[in-house]
Amino acid sequence: MNLQVVNNANTINSREVAKMIGKRHDNLVRGIDAYIKYISETPKLSSDDIGQNPKLGSDITYAGQTSKLSSDDFFIESSYETGTGKSYKCYELTKMGCEMVANKMTGAKGVQFTATYVKRFNELEANENKKMAFYIPQTRAEALRLAADLEEENQQLKIENQIQTQRIAEYEPKVAYYDKILKSKSLMTVTQIAADYDLTAQKLNAILKEERVQHKVGGQWILYKNHMNNAYTKSEAIQITHSDGRPDTKLNTKWTQKGRLFIHEILGNRGIKAVIDKEYEPV
């Protein structure tokens, strides 16, 4: 992960973030645009509010009012050129911007991204603190100011570390479940996968139908075309005999571990947790 310094802040480019979280860059940019819109709509403070609380005087002021938040603290707009010379929009994400993106993610990629950016930013901050340690104040006032600054930074770093430790801990059950899936190479029936979530096969099939993952053709569940080439399932034709003695062919479809992960993400977005995840929840 490469960090840059933009507007005196350490940042990560949105293109690198998109690769890390497995998301198309244009989709990530649209998401950040939405974040910036919401931040800009934060209630603003009047001059009377500022008068009652002088500490707010350092906030950004415009049109006679002051915003509680600035999107530049999270996302700094930038651009890049392709080989054709065409320019495209991107963003530089500060540590708080990375945290905002990570906060919307679940599963292994969310944990990996959170752990990586937290580690990198904290290492950089630690190095900066070490550099400050070599600075020799020339006056007593400078010494006191330096001591106060270091104490404030250390306290803030402790708070941020505690927050991130809690967030990563909250994801641990999902990591355990992902590990369980990735260690298995066998194919799964929909009944077996449904049991992971204390669901019936009928209920899981209905959910996958609602999510436009599959539909019934001739009484059999078939993936929609946009999901067919993703290696989610493996099917085989089996010979059956109806009660009236009439021979027929039926498609026997099983889910791969990749497909199982795909289903896990869909159910997670619906707030349906795997049984193994529930075991980690506090009583």
Backbone as JSON, one array per atom type, in Angstrom:
{
  "sequence": "MNLQVVNNANTINSREVAKMIGKRHDNLVRGIDAYIKYISETPKLSSDDIGQNPKLGSDITYAGQTSKLSSDDFFIESSYETGTGKSYKCYELTKMGCEMVANKMTGAKGVQFTATYVKRFNELEANENKKMAFYIPQTRAEALRLAADLEEENQQLKIENQIQTQRIAEYEPKVAYYDKILKSKSLMTVTQIAADYDLTAQKLNAILKEERVQHKVGGQWILYKNHMNNAYTKSEAIQITHSDGRPDTKLNTKWTQKGRLFIHEILGNRGIKAVIDKEYEPV",
  "N": [[0.86, -1.19, 0.0], [0.7, 2.1, -0.99], [1.45, 5.2, 0.4], [0.68, 8.66, 0.13], [1.43, 12.18, 0.41], [-0.92, 14.57, 0.65], [-2.28, 17.75, 0.68], [-1.09, 18.13, 3.17], [-1.75, 15.77, 4.44], [-1.59, 12.26, 5.02], [-2.32, 9.95, 2.51], [-4.2, 7.47, 0.58], [-4.52, 6.33, -2.71], [-7.6, 6.11, -4.51], [-7.72, 4.25, -6.58], [-5.97, 2.24, -5.83], [-7.18, 1.42, -3.48], [-9.58, 0.39, -4.51], [-8.66, -1.9, -5.87], [-7.78, -3.4, -3.7], [-10.12, -3.99, -2.29], [-11.56, -5.36, -4.09], [-13.3, -4.09, -5.94], [-14.89, -2.33, -8.61], [-13.27, 0.56, -9.89], [-14.72, 2.81, -10.81], [-17.18, 2.4, -9.6], [-16.48, 2.62, -6.9], [-15.7, 5.31, -6.84], [-18.16, 6.53, -7.38], [-19.47, 5.82, -5.04], [-17.96, 7.24, -3.15], [-18.5, 9.83, -4.02], [-21.14, 9.96, -3.2], [-20.79, 9.81, -0.41], [-19.49, 12.26, 0.04], [-21.48, 14.02, -0.7], [-23.37, 13.51, 1.33], [-21.89, 14.34, 3.54], [-21.64, 17.05, 3.0], [-24.19, 17.84, 3.48], [-24.41, 17.95, 6.17], [-25.72, 19.36, 9.17], [-25.35, 22.9, 9.56], [-23.54, 25.44, 11.4], [-24.57, 28.43, 12.97], [-23.49, 31.89, 13.31], [-24.14, 32.6, 15.88], [-24.06, 30.17, 17.24], [-21.32, 29.69, 17.12], [-20.37, 31.78, 18.64], [-21.24, 31.01, 21.15], [-19.72, 28.8, 21.55], [-16.54, 28.98, 21.39], [-14.58, 27.2, 20.49], [-15.39, 26.21, 18.09], [-14.58, 27.93, 16.2], [-12.49, 27.31, 14.55], [-13.45, 25.77, 12.54], [-14.54, 25.23, 9.1], [-15.66, 28.05, 7.34], [-18.39, 29.43, 5.51], [-20.53, 31.43, 3.49], [-21.48, 32.83, 5.7], [-21.89, 30.86, 7.54], [-20.93, 27.89, 9.38], [-19.58, 24.71, 8.74], [-19.87, 21.58, 10.31], [-18.39, 19.44, 9.43], [-15.84, 18.56, 7.05], [-15.44, 17.42, 3.8], [-12.92, 17.12, 2.75], [-11.39, 16.21, 4.8], [-11.69, 13.56, 4.65], [-11.86, 12.64, 1.95], [-10.03, 13.57, -0.88], [-10.3, 15.17, -3.84], [-8.91, 14.14, -6.96], [-7.06, 13.34, -9.98], [-6.3, 11.21, -12.79], [-4.38, 10.07, -15.63], [-4.95, 8.05, -18.52], [-3.42, 5.7, -20.81], [-4.19, 6.73, -23.2], [-4.26, 9.37, -22.82], [-6.5, 10.48, -21.8], [-8.28, 12.0, -19.14], [-9.3, 11.01, -15.88], [-11.46, 11.0, -13.03], [-10.38, 10.61, -9.64], [-9.81, 9.76, -6.19], [-8.01, 10.83, -3.27], [-7.65, 9.1, -0.34], [-7.88, 9.78, 3.06], [-6.86, 8.6, 6.35], [-9.23, 8.58, 7.82], [-11.02, 8.54, 5.72], [-10.52, 6.03, 4.6], [-11.39, 4.48, 6.71], [-14.11, 5.05, 6.65], [-14.89, 3.87, 4.23], [-14.21, 1.2, 4.78], [-15.97, 0.68, 6.81], [-18.35, 0.04, 5.64], [-18.04, -2.45, 4.7], [-18.06, -6.06, 4.75], [-16.98, -9.34, 5.72], [-14.08, -11.27, 4.54], [-12.49, -9.6, 2.84], [-13.08, -7.07, 3.79], [-12.02, -7.17, 6.39], [-9.32, -7.65, 5.79], [-8.63, -5.34, 4.32], [-9.1, -3.36, 6.28], [-7.26, -4.11, 8.31], [-4.84, -3.81, 6.9], [-4.7, -1.04, 6.09], [-4.87, 0.25, 8.57], [-2.59, -0.72, 9.91], [-0.57, 0.28, 8.2], [-0.93, 3.11, 8.28], [-0.6, 3.55, 11.03], [2.04, 2.71, 11.4], [3.34, 4.68, 9.93], [2.65, 6.97, 11.4], [3.91, 6.33, 13.77], [6.57, 6.42, 12.96], [6.77, 9.14, 12.36], [6.43, 10.19, 14.89], [8.76, 9.27, 16.05], [10.64, 10.77, 14.65], [10.0, 13.28, 15.62], [10.87, 12.94, 18.17], [13.57, 13.34, 18.1], [13.83, 15.99, 17.91], [15.07, 18.89, 19.41], [13.92, 21.02, 21.73], [14.22, 24.59, 21.94], [13.52, 26.41, 23.84], [11.87, 26.76, 27.07], [9.12, 27.03, 26.74], [8.74, 25.92, 24.2], [9.43, 23.29, 24.75], [7.4, 22.54, 26.54], [5.19, 22.81, 24.87], [5.78, 20.88, 22.9], [5.73, 18.55, 24.45], [3.04, 18.51, 25.19], [1.83, 18.25, 22.66], [2.76, 15.72, 21.85], [1.62, 14.09, 23.8], [-1.09, 14.47, 23.28], [-1.27, 13.37, 20.66], [-0.53, 10.73, 21.19], [-2.62, 9.88, 22.84], [-4.77, 10.09, 21.07], [-3.99, 8.2, 19.18], [-4.12, 5.88, 20.71], [-6.87, 5.74, 21.18], [-7.84, 5.41, 18.56], [-6.65, 2.96, 17.92], [-7.94, 1.27, 19.74], [-10.56, 1.46, 18.82], [-10.3, 0.33, 16.26], [-9.41, -2.21, 16.96], [-11.69, -3.23, 18.17], [-13.44, -3.19, 15.96], [-12.21, -5.02, 14.21], [-12.37, -7.28, 15.81], [-15.1, -7.64, 15.79], [-15.42, -8.61, 13.28], [-14.26, -11.1, 13.36], [-15.77, -13.56, 13.69], [-16.83, -13.83, 11.1], [-14.5, -14.14, 9.63], [-13.65, -16.59, 10.62], [-15.68, -18.24, 9.64], [-15.32, -17.89, 6.89], [-12.77, -19.03, 6.65], [-13.4, -21.67, 7.25], [-14.96, -22.35, 5.03], [-13.14, -21.97, 2.91], [-11.27, -23.93, 3.4], [-12.5, -26.21, 2.68], [-13.09, -28.37, -0.05], [-15.12, -29.69, -1.24], [-18.23, -30.27, -3.04], [-21.46, -28.74, -2.49], [-24.84, -29.36, -1.54], [-27.9, -27.48, -1.9], [-29.45, -27.87, 0.31], [-27.58, -28.54, 2.29], [-26.09, -26.16, 2.48], [-28.09, -24.38, 3.26], [-28.58, -25.33, 5.81], [-26.44, -24.31, 7.23], [-27.29, -21.86, 7.98], [-29.48, -22.25, 9.45], [-31.75, -22.53, 7.9], [-34.36, -23.68, 5.67], [-34.12, -25.66, 2.66], [-35.99, -24.85, 0.8], [-36.56, -22.22, 1.63], [-34.07, -20.95, 1.27], [-33.72, -21.29, -1.49], [-35.84, -19.68, -2.33], [-34.98, -17.17, -1.5], [-32.69, -16.84, -3.1], [-33.94, -16.73, -5.51], [-35.39, -14.33, -5.26], [-33.24, -12.58, -5.16], [-32.47, -12.64, -7.73], [-30.69, -14.59, -8.59], [-31.17, -17.17, -9.36], [-33.63, -19.06, -11.26], [-36.65, -20.87, -11.95], [-36.79, -23.43, -14.34], [-38.62, -25.53, -16.2], [-39.31, -26.83, -13.84], [-36.9, -27.0, -12.49], [-34.16, -25.52, -10.74], [-32.31, -22.97, -12.17], [-29.38, -21.08, -12.84], [-29.33, -17.54, -13.43], [-28.27, -16.02, -16.51], [-26.16, -14.14, -16.19], [-24.81, -15.12, -14.04], [-23.87, -17.57, -14.68], [-21.28, -18.16, -15.62], [-19.52, -17.98, -13.52], [-18.47, -19.97, -12.0], [-19.96, -20.89, -9.83], [-21.6, -23.09, -9.5], [-21.87, -26.69, -10.09], [-23.15, -28.97, -12.32], [-24.9, -31.99, -13.09], [-26.37, -34.32, -15.33], [-28.84, -36.58, -14.47], [-30.35, -39.81, -14.68], [-33.77, -40.51, -14.23], [-36.74, -42.19, -13.07], [-40.13, -41.88, -13.48], [-43.11, -42.21, -11.44], [-44.95, -43.46, -12.98], [-43.48, -45.07, -14.55], [-42.23, -43.83, -16.62], [-39.28, -42.84, -18.23], [-36.83, -40.25, -17.53], [-34.85, -37.25, -17.56], [-32.99, -35.49, -15.16], [-31.64, -32.47, -13.85], [-29.0, -32.36, -11.69], [-27.88, -30.17, -9.45], [-25.13, -28.78, -7.77], [-23.43, -26.71, -5.36], [-20.37, -24.92, -5.6], [-17.47, -24.14, -3.52], [-16.86, -21.51, -3.96], [-19.32, -20.6, -4.86], [-20.71, -20.98, -2.52], [-19.58, -19.05, -0.85], [-20.48, -16.83, -2.21], [-23.25, -17.01, -1.76], [-23.15, -16.66, 0.98], [-22.43, -13.96, 1.2], [-24.7, -12.75, 0.11], [-26.72, -13.5, 1.94], [-25.66, -12.36, 4.22], [-25.9, -9.63, 3.66], [-28.59, -9.44, 3.97], [-28.85, -9.61, 6.62], [-28.86, -12.15, 7.67], [-27.32, -14.47, 9.56], [-24.68, -16.92, 9.67], [-24.81, -20.01, 11.46], [-22.44, -20.6, 12.8], [-21.35, -18.07, 13.1], [-23.09, -16.93, 14.91], [-22.41, -18.2, 17.23], [-20.25, -16.8, 18.17], [-21.26, -14.5, 19.13], [-21.81, -12.19, 21.85], [-23.3, -13.21, 24.94]],
  "CA": [[0.0, 0.0, 0.0], [1.52, 3.3, -1.12], [0.88, 6.4, 0.98], [1.16, 9.92, -0.39], [1.1, 13.34, 1.24], [-1.75, 15.51, -0.09], [-2.85, 18.74, 1.62], [-0.48, 17.86, 4.48], [-2.35, 14.57, 5.03], [-1.21, 11.0, 4.41], [-3.48, 9.44, 1.79], [-4.1, 6.32, -0.31], [-5.31, 6.61, -3.91], [-8.8, 5.29, -4.63], [-7.5, 3.13, -7.49], [-5.35, 1.17, -5.05], [-8.21, 0.92, -2.56], [-10.51, -0.42, -5.29], [-8.03, -3.21, -6.1], [-7.7, -4.14, -2.44], [-11.43, -4.44, -1.83], [-12.21, -6.1, -5.17], [-14.42, -3.31, -6.44], [-14.57, -1.49, -9.77], [-12.91, 1.9, -9.44], [-15.79, 3.78, -11.06], [-18.21, 2.2, -8.58], [-15.97, 3.19, -5.66], [-15.76, 6.76, -6.98], [-19.56, 6.93, -7.2], [-19.77, 5.7, -3.62], [-17.32, 8.36, -2.46], [-19.3, 11.02, -4.36], [-22.33, 9.96, -2.33], [-20.34, 10.17, 0.94], [-19.21, 13.69, 0.06], [-22.79, 14.69, -0.73], [-23.97, 13.41, 2.66], [-21.1, 15.17, 4.45], [-21.96, 18.46, 2.72], [-25.53, 18.1, 4.01], [-24.37, 17.98, 7.63], [-26.23, 20.64, 9.68], [-24.33, 23.94, 9.69], [-23.62, 26.25, 12.61], [-24.69, 29.87, 12.77], [-22.51, 32.7, 14.05], [-24.52, 32.57, 17.3], [-23.53, 28.93, 17.79], [-19.88, 29.85, 17.27], [-20.15, 32.68, 19.76], [-21.46, 30.28, 22.38], [-18.67, 27.8, 21.67], [-15.4, 29.53, 20.64], [-13.76, 26.15, 19.91], [-15.85, 25.95, 16.73], [-14.08, 28.97, 15.31], [-11.49, 26.77, 13.62], [-14.12, 25.04, 11.48], [-14.6, 25.92, 7.82], [-16.77, 29.0, 7.3], [-18.79, 29.92, 4.2], [-21.88, 32.01, 3.44], [-21.89, 33.25, 7.04], [-22.15, 29.72, 8.39], [-19.8, 26.99, 9.57], [-19.93, 23.3, 8.65], [-19.24, 20.74, 11.32], [-17.52, 18.48, 8.78], [-15.31, 18.89, 5.73], [-15.17, 16.18, 3.07], [-11.48, 17.02, 2.51], [-10.78, 15.45, 5.89], [-11.9, 12.15, 4.33], [-11.61, 12.37, 0.54], [-9.48, 14.72, -1.6], [-10.47, 14.87, -5.27], [-7.71, 14.18, -7.77], [-7.32, 12.8, -11.31], [-5.2, 10.46, -13.38], [-4.5, 9.93, -17.08], [-4.73, 6.72, -19.08], [-2.44, 5.69, -21.91], [-4.73, 7.52, -24.32], [-4.18, 10.78, -22.45], [-7.78, 10.93, -21.25], [-8.22, 12.21, -17.69], [-10.41, 10.46, -15.11], [-11.49, 11.42, -11.62], [-10.1, 9.66, -8.59], [-9.74, 10.42, -4.89], [-7.02, 10.45, -2.27], [-8.36, 8.81, 0.89], [-7.15, 9.89, 4.31], [-7.13, 7.47, 7.23], [-10.65, 8.59, 8.15], [-11.73, 8.13, 4.52], [-10.39, 4.56, 4.52], [-12.26, 3.9, 7.74], [-15.5, 5.18, 6.2], [-15.09, 2.84, 3.21], [-14.14, -0.11, 5.43], [-17.13, 0.53, 7.69], [-19.47, -0.49, 4.86], [-17.66, -3.76, 4.18], [-18.1, -7.22, 5.61], [-16.26, -10.48, 5.18], [-12.63, -11.33, 4.57], [-11.86, -8.44, 2.2], [-13.23, -5.94, 4.7], [-11.04, -7.33, 7.47], [-7.97, -7.5, 5.24], [-8.41, -3.93, 4.01], [-9.01, -2.62, 7.55], [-5.99, -4.44, 8.96], [-3.72, -3.28, 6.11], [-4.57, 0.42, 6.14], [-4.6, 0.65, 9.95], [-1.18, -1.03, 10.17], [0.31, 1.17, 7.45], [-1.04, 4.46, 8.81], [-0.02, 3.58, 12.38], [3.5, 2.65, 11.25], [3.79, 5.99, 9.48], [2.52, 7.89, 12.52], [4.95, 5.99, 14.73], [7.84, 6.95, 12.43], [6.75, 10.59, 12.51], [6.65, 10.47, 16.31], [10.18, 9.05, 16.32], [11.36, 11.94, 14.13], [9.78, 14.39, 16.54], [11.61, 12.68, 19.4], [14.93, 13.84, 17.93], [13.81, 17.46, 17.92], [15.48, 19.45, 20.71], [13.32, 22.35, 21.9], [15.2, 25.62, 22.29], [13.05, 27.17, 25.0], [10.98, 26.01, 27.96], [7.79, 27.07, 26.14], [8.74, 24.94, 23.12], [9.46, 21.98, 25.39], [6.06, 22.27, 27.07], [4.3, 22.64, 23.72], [6.11, 19.6, 22.29], [5.23, 17.5, 25.35], [1.57, 18.5, 25.08], [1.47, 17.72, 21.34], [3.01, 14.29, 21.84], [0.62, 13.45, 24.65], [-2.37, 14.49, 22.55], [-1.18, 12.42, 19.56], [-0.5, 9.38, 21.75], [-3.97, 9.57, 23.31], [-5.6, 9.89, 19.89], [-3.58, 6.93, 18.58], [-4.66, 4.81, 21.57], [-8.31, 5.66, 20.94], [-8.04, 4.84, 17.23], [-6.28, 1.55, 17.98], [-9.0, 0.57, 20.46], [-11.72, 1.39, 17.92], [-10.02, -0.64, 15.2], [-9.36, -3.53, 17.58], [-13.08, -3.67, 18.33], [-14.03, -3.45, 14.64], [-11.65, -6.26, 13.7], [-12.93, -8.35, 16.64], [-16.47, -7.87, 15.34], [-15.38, -9.36, 12.03], [-13.6, -12.39, 13.56], [-16.63, -14.69, 13.36], [-16.94, -13.96, 9.66], [-13.24, -14.68, 9.16], [-13.66, -18.01, 10.96], [-16.58, -18.92, 8.71], [-14.65, -17.89, 5.59], [-11.7, -20.03, 6.71], [-14.04, -22.99, 7.19], [-15.37, -22.58, 3.65], [-11.99, -22.06, 2.01], [-10.54, -25.17, 3.67], [-13.26, -27.31, 2.1], [-13.05, -28.42, -1.52], [-16.24, -30.5, -1.71], [-19.43, -29.6, -3.53], [-22.51, -28.69, -1.47], [-26.22, -29.22, -1.99], [-28.54, -26.3, -1.34], [-29.92, -28.26, 1.64], [-26.44, -28.45, 3.21], [-25.77, -24.75, 2.68], [-29.19, -23.79, 4.03], [-28.43, -25.75, 7.21], [-25.45, -23.43, 7.86], [-27.97, -20.64, 8.44], [-30.72, -22.7, 10.09], [-32.83, -22.31, 6.94], [-34.72, -24.83, 4.84], [-33.7, -25.52, 1.26], [-37.03, -24.08, 0.12], [-36.39, -20.81, 1.98], [-32.86, -20.45, 0.62], [-34.01, -21.18, -2.92], [-36.72, -18.52, -2.53], [-34.14, -15.96, -1.35], [-31.85, -16.73, -4.29], [-34.84, -16.3, -6.59], [-35.66, -12.9, -5.03], [-32.01, -11.85, -5.47], [-32.25, -12.85, -9.16], [-29.54, -15.46, -8.8], [-31.66, -18.35, -10.06], [-35.06, -19.12, -11.57], [-37.05, -22.23, -12.28], [-37.04, -23.77, -15.74], [-39.05, -26.92, -16.24], [-39.34, -27.38, -12.49], [-35.56, -27.09, -11.94], [-33.52, -24.23, -10.49], [-31.23, -22.66, -13.11], [-28.8, -19.75, -12.63], [-29.48, -16.54, -14.48], [-27.13, -16.04, -17.43], [-25.03, -13.35, -15.71], [-24.11, -15.85, -12.98], [-23.53, -18.92, -15.14], [-19.85, -18.36, -15.88], [-18.74, -17.58, -12.34], [-18.03, -21.19, -11.29], [-20.7, -21.02, -8.57], [-22.24, -24.4, -9.41], [-21.51, -27.76, -11.0], [-24.37, -29.74, -12.52], [-24.8, -33.22, -13.89], [-27.67, -34.88, -15.72], [-29.05, -37.93, -13.94], [-31.52, -40.49, -15.21], [-34.77, -40.82, -13.22], [-37.94, -42.89, -13.56], [-41.34, -41.38, -12.84], [-43.94, -43.25, -10.8], [-45.69, -44.2, -14.01], [-42.52, -45.86, -15.32], [-41.69, -43.03, -17.72], [-37.91, -42.38, -17.97], [-36.64, -38.81, -17.72], [-33.53, -36.74, -17.15], [-33.08, -34.38, -14.21], [-30.36, -31.8, -13.62], [-28.6, -32.35, -10.28], [-26.97, -29.03, -9.31], [-24.48, -28.58, -6.47], [-22.71, -25.44, -5.26], [-18.94, -24.95, -5.27], [-17.15, -23.31, -2.35], [-16.98, -20.12, -4.41], [-20.74, -20.31, -4.83], [-21.1, -20.92, -1.11], [-19.18, -17.72, -0.39], [-21.4, -15.89, -2.86], [-24.5, -17.08, -1.0], [-22.88, -16.09, 2.3], [-22.48, -12.51, 1.07], [-26.1, -12.37, -0.11], [-27.45, -13.64, 3.2], [-25.12, -11.36, 5.16], [-26.52, -8.34, 3.33], [-29.96, -9.48, 4.47], [-28.82, -9.73, 8.07], [-28.98, -13.56, 8.05], [-25.99, -14.91, 9.96], [-24.42, -18.35, 9.75], [-24.87, -20.52, 12.83], [-21.11, -20.49, 13.41], [-21.16, -16.68, 13.48], [-23.9, -16.65, 16.1], [-21.72, -18.76, 18.39], [-19.28, -15.82, 18.63], [-21.93, -13.32, 19.66], [-21.87, -12.18, 23.31], [-24.58, -13.6, 25.54]],
  "C": [[0.89, 1.23, 0.0], [0.79, 4.51, -0.54], [1.5, 7.63, 0.33], [0.81, 11.03, 0.6], [0.37, 14.34, 0.37], [-2.41, 16.44, 0.91], [-2.39, 18.48, 3.05], [-1.1, 16.65, 5.18], [-1.84, 13.34, 4.29], [-2.44, 10.38, 3.77], [-3.14, 8.19, 0.98], [-5.01, 6.6, -1.51], [-6.47, 5.61, -4.05], [-8.61, 4.11, -5.58], [-6.88, 1.94, -6.75], [-6.35, 0.56, -4.08], [-9.17, 0.0, -3.3], [-9.95, -1.82, -5.55], [-8.05, -4.05, -4.82], [-9.05, -4.7, -2.01], [-12.2, -5.17, -2.93], [-13.41, -5.4, -5.75], [-13.99, -2.51, -7.66], [-14.31, -0.06, -9.31], [-14.03, 2.9, -9.67], [-16.93, 3.63, -10.06], [-17.78, 2.78, -7.24], [-16.05, 4.71, -5.7], [-17.2, 7.26, -6.8], [-19.96, 6.85, -5.74], [-19.19, 6.85, -2.82], [-18.05, 9.67, -2.76], [-20.52, 11.12, -3.46], [-21.95, 10.33, -0.89], [-20.14, 11.68, 1.05], [-20.51, 14.49, 0.07], [-23.42, 14.67, 0.67], [-23.23, 14.29, 3.66], [-21.45, 16.64, 4.26], [-23.33, 18.84, 3.26], [-25.58, 18.09, 5.52], [-24.89, 19.34, 8.12], [-25.12, 21.64, 9.94], [-24.6, 24.79, 10.93], [-23.73, 27.73, 12.26], [-23.62, 30.59, 13.56], [-22.84, 32.72, 15.53], [-23.99, 31.32, 17.97], [-22.05, 29.05, 18.06], [-19.56, 30.74, 18.46], [-20.31, 31.98, 21.09], [-20.38, 29.23, 22.61], [-17.47, 28.22, 20.84], [-14.55, 28.45, 19.97], [-14.15, 25.85, 18.47], [-15.28, 26.93, 15.73], [-13.08, 28.47, 14.29], [-12.13, 25.99, 12.49], [-14.2, 25.88, 10.21], [-15.84, 26.8, 7.74], [-17.09, 29.38, 5.86], [-20.23, 30.41, 4.29], [-22.38, 32.36, 4.83], [-22.17, 32.11, 7.98], [-20.93, 28.81, 8.43], [-20.26, 25.55, 9.52], [-19.19, 22.52, 9.73], [-18.21, 19.8, 10.7], [-17.03, 19.01, 7.44], [-14.97, 17.6, 5.02], [-13.69, 16.0, 2.79], [-10.75, 16.31, 3.65], [-10.84, 13.96, 5.62], [-11.43, 11.82, 2.91], [-11.15, 13.65, -0.17], [-9.53, 14.4, -3.1], [-9.16, 15.05, -6.03], [-8.07, 13.64, -9.16], [-6.09, 12.02, -11.78], [-5.45, 10.33, -14.88], [-4.23, 8.5, -17.5], [-3.7, 6.83, -20.2], [-2.89, 6.5, -23.09], [-4.66, 9.02, -24.04], [-5.47, 11.33, -21.88], [-7.7, 10.97, -19.73], [-9.48, 11.68, -17.02], [-10.3, 10.91, -13.66], [-11.11, 10.27, -10.69], [-10.07, 10.43, -7.27], [-8.52, 9.94, -4.12], [-7.78, 10.28, -0.96], [-7.45, 8.98, 2.1], [-7.45, 8.65, 5.16], [-8.61, 7.4, 7.58], [-11.49, 8.18, 6.93], [-11.69, 6.61, 4.34], [-11.32, 3.9, 5.52], [-13.72, 3.96, 7.32], [-15.82, 4.12, 5.17], [-15.14, 1.47, 3.86], [-15.37, -0.38, 6.27], [-18.33, -0.07, 6.98], [-19.21, -1.91, 4.36], [-17.8, -4.85, 5.22], [-17.24, -8.32, 4.98], [-14.76, -10.31, 5.17], [-11.97, -10.09, 3.98], [-11.96, -7.21, 3.09], [-12.22, -5.99, 5.82], [-9.63, -7.08, 6.96], [-7.66, -6.04, 4.93], [-8.24, -3.11, 5.28], [-7.66, -2.85, 8.21], [-4.81, -3.8, 8.24], [-3.58, -1.77, 6.26], [-4.29, 0.9, 7.55], [-3.12, 0.44, 10.28], [-0.27, -0.03, 9.48], [0.27, 2.6, 8.0], [-0.38, 4.56, 10.2], [1.5, 3.51, 12.34], [4.05, 4.01, 10.85], [3.74, 7.0, 10.62], [3.59, 7.62, 13.57], [6.3, 6.53, 14.29], [7.91, 8.47, 12.58], [6.99, 10.99, 13.97], [8.13, 10.29, 16.69], [11.01, 10.24, 15.84], [11.22, 13.13, 15.08], [10.6, 14.22, 17.82], [13.05, 13.22, 19.32], [14.99, 15.37, 17.93], [14.14, 17.96, 19.32], [14.89, 20.85, 20.83], [14.36, 23.35, 22.41], [14.79, 26.42, 23.52], [12.13, 26.29, 25.85], [9.56, 25.95, 27.37], [7.68, 26.04, 25.01], [8.69, 23.52, 23.68], [8.07, 21.59, 25.9], [5.06, 22.01, 25.93], [4.53, 21.28, 23.07], [5.57, 18.45, 23.13], [3.72, 17.38, 25.25], [1.12, 17.9, 23.76], [1.65, 16.21, 21.29], [1.98, 13.53, 22.66], [-0.73, 13.38, 23.94], [-2.37, 13.47, 21.42], [-1.22, 10.98, 20.07], [-1.89, 8.96, 22.22], [-4.88, 9.28, 22.13], [-5.29, 8.55, 19.23], [-4.13, 5.76, 19.39], [-6.15, 4.62, 21.31], [-8.58, 4.99, 19.6], [-7.72, 3.35, 17.22], [-7.35, 0.72, 18.67], [-10.23, 0.4, 19.57], [-11.49, 0.32, 16.86], [-9.94, -2.06, 15.75], [-10.76, -4.09, 17.75], [-13.69, -4.02, 16.98], [-13.51, -4.77, 14.07], [-12.21, -7.44, 14.48], [-14.35, -8.67, 16.2], [-16.51, -8.68, 14.06], [-14.84, -10.78, 12.21], [-14.5, -13.58, 13.27], [-16.73, -14.92, 11.87], [-15.65, -14.53, 9.07], [-13.18, -16.17, 9.44], [-14.54, -18.79, 9.99], [-15.95, -18.99, 7.32], [-13.54, -18.94, 5.56], [-12.27, -21.44, 6.58], [-14.42, -23.33, 5.76], [-14.16, -22.84, 2.76], [-11.18, -23.33, 2.21], [-11.24, -26.37, 3.03], [-13.22, -27.22, 0.58], [-14.26, -29.15, -2.09], [-17.38, -29.64, -2.23], [-20.54, -29.72, -2.48], [-23.88, -28.64, -2.13], [-26.81, -27.98, -1.34], [-29.06, -26.61, 0.07], [-28.8, -28.14, 2.67], [-26.08, -27.0, 3.51], [-26.84, -24.08, 3.53], [-29.05, -24.12, 5.51], [-27.41, -24.89, 7.95], [-26.11, -22.21, 8.48], [-29.29, -20.96, 9.14], [-31.93, -22.37, 9.21], [-33.2, -23.64, 6.28], [-34.22, -24.59, 3.42], [-34.7, -24.68, 0.49], [-36.86, -22.58, 0.38], [-35.17, -20.22, 1.29], [-33.07, -20.31, -0.88], [-34.87, -19.96, -3.22], [-35.93, -17.23, -2.44], [-33.29, -15.76, -2.6], [-32.68, -16.33, -5.51], [-35.11, -14.8, -6.48], [-34.45, -12.05, -5.4], [-31.62, -11.98, -6.95], [-30.92, -13.57, -9.42], [-29.96, -16.66, -9.63], [-33.16, -18.23, -10.34], [-35.38, -20.54, -11.99], [-37.35, -22.38, -13.77], [-37.4, -25.25, -15.78], [-39.01, -27.59, -14.88], [-37.97, -27.5, -11.84], [-34.96, -25.7, -11.79], [-32.3, -24.06, -11.41], [-30.71, -21.25, -12.8], [-29.16, -18.81, -13.77], [-28.17, -16.45, -15.27], [-25.92, -15.28, -16.88], [-24.26, -14.02, -14.58], [-23.56, -17.2, -13.45], [-22.04, -19.17, -15.28], [-18.95, -17.98, -14.71], [-18.28, -18.76, -11.49], [-18.7, -21.33, -9.92], [-21.28, -22.42, -8.39], [-21.59, -25.39, -10.37], [-22.73, -28.67, -11.1], [-24.09, -30.98, -13.35], [-26.21, -33.73, -14.18], [-27.77, -36.31, -15.18], [-30.36, -38.5, -14.49], [-32.47, -40.83, -14.06], [-35.94, -41.55, -13.89], [-39.14, -42.39, -12.78], [-42.16, -42.55, -12.3], [-44.73, -44.07, -11.82], [-44.77, -45.0, -14.92], [-41.87, -45.1, -16.45], [-40.28, -42.55, -17.38], [-37.77, -40.88, -18.24], [-35.22, -38.46, -17.27], [-33.73, -35.53, -16.25], [-31.69, -33.8, -13.98], [-30.08, -31.76, -12.12], [-27.52, -31.28, -10.1], [-26.43, -28.94, -7.88], [-23.66, -27.29, -6.52], [-21.24, -25.67, -4.92], [-18.7, -24.1, -4.03], [-17.18, -21.82, -2.71], [-18.44, -19.7, -4.41], [-21.26, -20.18, -3.41], [-20.74, -19.57, -0.5], [-20.11, -16.65, -0.95], [-22.74, -15.85, -2.12], [-24.32, -16.45, 0.38], [-22.95, -14.56, 2.27], [-23.92, -12.02, 0.91], [-26.89, -12.42, 1.19], [-26.97, -12.64, 4.23], [-25.71, -9.99, 4.92], [-27.98, -8.27, 3.78], [-30.01, -9.61, 5.99], [-28.99, -11.16, 8.56], [-27.57, -14.1, 8.32], [-25.88, -16.43, 9.95], [-24.44, -18.77, 11.22], [-23.53, -20.36, 13.52], [-20.81, -19.06, 13.84], [-21.89, -16.37, 14.77], [-23.22, -17.15, 17.37], [-20.73, -17.78, 18.99], [-19.94, -14.61, 19.28], [-21.99, -13.37, 21.18], [-23.25, -12.52, 23.83], [-25.2, -12.42, 26.25]]
}
